[in-house]
Amino acid sequence: MFTSDELKPIIENALEEIRPYLIADGGDIKLVEINSEEEVVVQFEGACQSCNINQMTLKNGVEETIKRYAPQIKRVIEYNNI
C-alpha cells in the first residue's frame, strides 16, 4: 500500500497526461489531496470550472487515467463537490 506522499507523483504524472487536452480548451486541473479513503480530490481551473461536461470529463477522462496509473484509487472527486 502506498502513502499519499508516495502516490502524489504518480497522480501528478496521470494528470500530466490529460492536462494538454484541458489546456487546449482553456482550462486546467490540479491535485488538491489524496485522502485516507484512497480518493483523489482535484480542482478544475479556468474554462473547465464552468464547463457543462466537466463531470463527464472527471469520470471518463480524469478518473480513468488516474486509476490506470494507480489502481488502488477508489474514486476521483471534484473539490467543489465535496
MODELLER restraints for C-alpha pairs under 7 A, 6 or more apart:
rsr = mdl.restraints
at = mdl.atoms
rsr.add(forms.Gaussian(group=physical.xy_distance, feature=features.Distance(at['CA:4:A'], at['CA:34:A']), mean=5.81, stdev=0.5))
rsr.add(forms.Gaussian(group=physical.xy_distance, feature=features.Distance(at['CA:10:A'], at['CA:69:A']), mean=6.57, stdev=0.5))
rsr.add(forms.Gaussian(group=physical.xy_distance, feature=features.Distance(at['CA:11:A'], at['CA:66:A']), mean=6.10, stdev=0.5))
rsr.add(forms.Gaussian(group=physical.xy_distance, feature=features.Distance(at['CA:14:A'], at['CA:65:A']), mean=6.00, stdev=0.5))
rsr.add(forms.Gaussian(group=physical.xy_distance, feature=features.Distance(at['CA:14:A'], at['CA:66:A']), mean=5.34, stdev=0.5))
rsr.add(forms.Gaussian(group=physical.xy_distance, feature=features.Distance(at['CA:14:A'], at['CA:69:A']), mean=6.23, stdev=0.5))
rsr.add(forms.Gaussian(group=physical.xy_distance, feature=features.Distance(at['CA:19:A'], at['CA:28:A']), mean=6.17, stdev=0.5))
rsr.add(forms.Gaussian(group=physical.xy_distance, feature=features.Distance(at['CA:19:A'], at['CA:29:A']), mean=6.82, stdev=0.5))
rsr.add(forms.Gaussian(group=physical.xy_distance, feature=features.Distance(at['CA:22:A'], at['CA:28:A']), mean=5.25, stdev=0.5))
rsr.add(forms.Gaussian(group=physical.xy_distance, feature=features.Distance(at['CA:26:A'], at['CA:46:A']), mean=6.20, stdev=0.5))
rsr.add(forms.Gaussian(group=physical.xy_distance, feature=features.Distance(at['CA:26:A'], at['CA:47:A']), mean=5.20, stdev=0.5))
rsr.add(forms.Gaussian(group=physical.xy_distance, feature=features.Distance(at['CA:27:A'], at['CA:45:A']), mean=5.42, stdev=0.5))
rsr.add(forms.Gaussian(group=physical.xy_distance, feature=features.Distance(at['CA:27:A'], at['CA:46:A']), mean=4.30, stdev=0.5))
rsr.add(forms.Gaussian(group=physical.xy_distance, feature=features.Distance(at['CA:27:A'], at['CA:47:A']), mean=4.58, stdev=0.5))
rsr.add(forms.Gaussian(group=physical.xy_distance, feature=features.Distance(at['CA:27:A'], at['CA:48:A']), mean=4.79, stdev=0.5))
rsr.add(forms.Gaussian(group=physical.xy_distance, feature=features.Distance(at['CA:28:A'], at['CA:44:A']), mean=5.90, stdev=0.5))
rsr.add(forms.Gaussian(group=physical.xy_distance, feature=features.Distance(at['CA:28:A'], at['CA:45:A']), mean=4.95, stdev=0.5))
rsr.add(forms.Gaussian(group=physical.xy_distance, feature=features.Distance(at['CA:28:A'], at['CA:46:A']), mean=6.28, stdev=0.5))
rsr.add(forms.Gaussian(group=physical.xy_distance, feature=features.Distance(at['CA:28:A'], at['CA:48:A']), mean=6.63, stdev=0.5))
rsr.add(forms.Gaussian(group=physical.xy_distance, feature=features.Distance(at['CA:29:A'], at['CA:42:A']), mean=6.72, stdev=0.5))
rsr.add(forms.Gaussian(group=physical.xy_distance, feature=features.Distance(at['CA:29:A'], at['CA:43:A']), mean=5.61, stdev=0.5))
rsr.add(forms.Gaussian(group=physical.xy_distance, feature=features.Distance(at['CA:29:A'], at['CA:44:A']), mean=4.47, stdev=0.5))
rsr.add(forms.Gaussian(group=physical.xy_distance, feature=features.Distance(at['CA:29:A'], at['CA:45:A']), mean=5.63, stdev=0.5))
rsr.add(forms.Gaussian(group=physical.xy_distance, feature=features.Distance(at['CA:30:A'], at['CA:42:A']), mean=5.59, stdev=0.5))
rsr.add(forms.Gaussian(group=physical.xy_distance, feature=features.Distance(at['CA:30:A'], at['CA:43:A']), mean=5.38, stdev=0.5))
rsr.add(forms.Gaussian(group=physical.xy_distance, feature=features.Distance(at['CA:30:A'], at['CA:44:A']), mean=6.62, stdev=0.5))
rsr.add(forms.Gaussian(group=physical.xy_distance, feature=features.Distance(at['CA:31:A'], at['CA:41:A']), mean=6.33, stdev=0.5))
rsr.add(forms.Gaussian(group=physical.xy_distance, feature=features.Distance(at['CA:31:A'], at['CA:42:A']), mean=4.60, stdev=0.5))
rsr.add(forms.Gaussian(group=physical.xy_distance, feature=features.Distance(at['CA:31:A'], at['CA:43:A']), mean=6.57, stdev=0.5))
rsr.add(forms.Gaussian(group=physical.xy_distance, feature=features.Distance(at['CA:32:A'], at['CA:41:A']), mean=5.34, stdev=0.5))
rsr.add(forms.Gaussian(group=physical.xy_distance, feature=features.Distance(at['CA:32:A'], at['CA:42:A']), mean=5.11, stdev=0.5))
rsr.add(forms.Gaussian(group=physical.xy_distance, feature=features.Distance(at['CA:32:A'], at['CA:43:A']), mean=6.54, stdev=0.5))
rsr.add(forms.Gaussian(group=physical.xy_distance, feature=features.Distance(at['CA:33:A'], at['CA:40:A']), mean=6.02, stdev=0.5))
rsr.add(forms.Gaussian(group=physical.xy_distance, feature=features.Distance(at['CA:33:A'], at['CA:41:A']), mean=5.18, stdev=0.5))
rsr.add(forms.Gaussian(group=physical.xy_distance, feature=features.Distance(at['CA:34:A'], at['CA:40:A']), mean=4.56, stdev=0.5))
rsr.add(forms.Gaussian(group=physical.xy_distance, feature=features.Distance(at['CA:34:A'], at['CA:41:A']), mean=6.17, stdev=0.5))
rsr.add(forms.Gaussian(group=physical.xy_distance, feature=features.Distance(at['CA:38:A'], at['CA:73:A']), mean=5.05, stdev=0.5))
rsr.add(forms.Gaussian(group=physical.xy_distance, feature=features.Distance(at['CA:38:A'], at['CA:74:A']), mean=5.74, stdev=0.5))
rsr.add(forms.Gaussian(group=physical.xy_distance, feature=features.Distance(at['CA:39:A'], at['CA:73:A']), mean=5.80, stdev=0.5))
rsr.add(forms.Gaussian(group=physical.xy_distance, feature=features.Distance(at['CA:39:A'], at['CA:74:A']), mean=5.66, stdev=0.5))
rsr.add(forms.Gaussian(group=physical.xy_distance, feature=features.Distance(at['CA:39:A'], at['CA:75:A']), mean=5.09, stdev=0.5))
rsr.add(forms.Gaussian(group=physical.xy_distance, feature=features.Distance(at['CA:39:A'], at['CA:76:A']), mean=5.65, stdev=0.5))
rsr.add(forms.Gaussian(group=physical.xy_distance, feature=features.Distance(at['CA:40:A'], at['CA:75:A']), mean=6.47, stdev=0.5))
rsr.add(forms.Gaussian(group=physical.xy_distance, feature=features.Distance(at['CA:40:A'], at['CA:76:A']), mean=4.71, stdev=0.5))
rsr.add(forms.Gaussian(group=physical.xy_distance, feature=features.Distance(at['CA:40:A'], at['CA:77:A']), mean=6.14, stdev=0.5))
rsr.add(forms.Gaussian(group=physical.xy_distance, feature=features.Distance(at['CA:41:A'], at['CA:76:A']), mean=5.85, stdev=0.5))
rsr.add(forms.Gaussian(group=physical.xy_distance, feature=features.Distance(at['CA:41:A'], at['CA:77:A']), mean=4.83, stdev=0.5))
rsr.add(forms.Gaussian(group=physical.xy_distance, feature=features.Distance(at['CA:41:A'], at['CA:78:A']), mean=5.70, stdev=0.5))
rsr.add(forms.Gaussian(group=physical.xy_distance, feature=features.Distance(at['CA:41:A'], at['CA:79:A']), mean=5.71, stdev=0.5))
rsr.add(forms.Gaussian(group=physical.xy_distance, feature=features.Distance(at['CA:42:A'], at['CA:77:A']), mean=6.29, stdev=0.5))
rsr.add(forms.Gaussian(group=physical.xy_distance, feature=features.Distance(at['CA:42:A'], at['CA:78:A']), mean=5.11, stdev=0.5))
rsr.add(forms.Gaussian(group=physical.xy_distance, feature=features.Distance(at['CA:42:A'], at['CA:79:A']), mean=5.57, stdev=0.5))
rsr.add(forms.Gaussian(group=physical.xy_distance, feature=features.Distance(at['CA:43:A'], at['CA:78:A']), mean=5.61, stdev=0.5))
rsr.add(forms.Gaussian(group=physical.xy_distance, feature=features.Distance(at['CA:43:A'], at['CA:79:A']), mean=5.17, stdev=0.5))
rsr.add(forms.Gaussian(group=physical.xy_distance, feature=features.Distance(at['CA:48:A'], at['CA:54:A']), mean=6.31, stdev=0.5))
rsr.add(forms.Gaussian(group=physical.xy_distance, feature=features.Distance(at['CA:63:A'], at['CA:75:A']), mean=6.64, stdev=0.5))
rsr.add(forms.Gaussian(group=physical.xy_distance, feature=features.Distance(at['CA:63:A'], at['CA:76:A']), mean=5.46, stdev=0.5))
rsr.add(forms.Gaussian(group=physical.xy_distance, feature=features.Distance(at['CA:67:A'], at['CA:73:A']), mean=5.97, stdev=0.5))
